Amino acid sequence: MPNWVYNSLSIEGSKEDILAVKTQLNAPFIREHEQWNMQTHVMETKDYIFTNPIFAFWNIIKPIDLETYKLQKDPNVEEMSFAGNNWYDWNVRNWGTKWDVAVSDEEKYKETELMEEDETSLAYRFNTAWSPPLPAIEKLSQQYPDLEFNISYEEEQGWGGEYLFTNGQGTELESYDNKCRDCDSLNTLDYCENDCGEICSECNYMGEADLDQVAECEDHKIYLDNVPEYRRADQ
């Protein structure tokens, strides 16, 4: 399984452009893909149907060579070079991530959602594998130069950032290796030398620290009184 990146995307602009981009992103489509059949032990081609994809990278940019795209890998192309036109390589190059976030008709637990909308704005939430989909959002911004796209993201290990795209150009607003969930300070989470775990140097937030270990730590045990009740219960 990949490390997941949690993305929040807001789009703002004119009523006409907002309606157009929402319609484009949610346009229905069918995608052909190779898949290993665990029962027959044969690679089979299957159609995946998206009647209500909500947000689809496919609707931003899709491959031209669909026959090669549906393959698991290209022959004579070095693994992990991302130089081929099979689905994996093509997706990473053009979307910045391994999989689309579109919701297929077979999806039982959709993780892509349109969170808020009005006539001049949209707000989406979706998860991507390994990295944020910055190339896809850049291409969408090129298609709608008058719209403003703001994407914030955080990987499950703690690093993240924020980008603003306008007129096809991206500007990095924030980048961090870690972020405190209590005080929102950037790059202040450090691992205690006494093996307590991760603790914020700004507000002493315990994060995922081992509270039993903290109780024995001369440096950090004085902060135990500030630990939220829910963390005590989890411990």
DAURGI-V149800 format. One record per helix or strand of 3 or more residues. SS is the DSSP state (a for helix, b for strand). FROM is the first residue (numbers start at 1). LEN is the number of residues. If there is no record, write none. Layout:
SS&FROM&LEN + SS&FROM&LEN
//
This chain:
b&4&9 + a&15&11 + b&29&9 + b&42&9 + a&57&3 + a&66&4 + a&87&9 + b&113&6 + b&121&9 + a&134&10 + b&148&8 + b&160&7 + b&169&8 + b&189&3 + b&198&3 + a&211&4 + a&221&6 + a&229&6
//
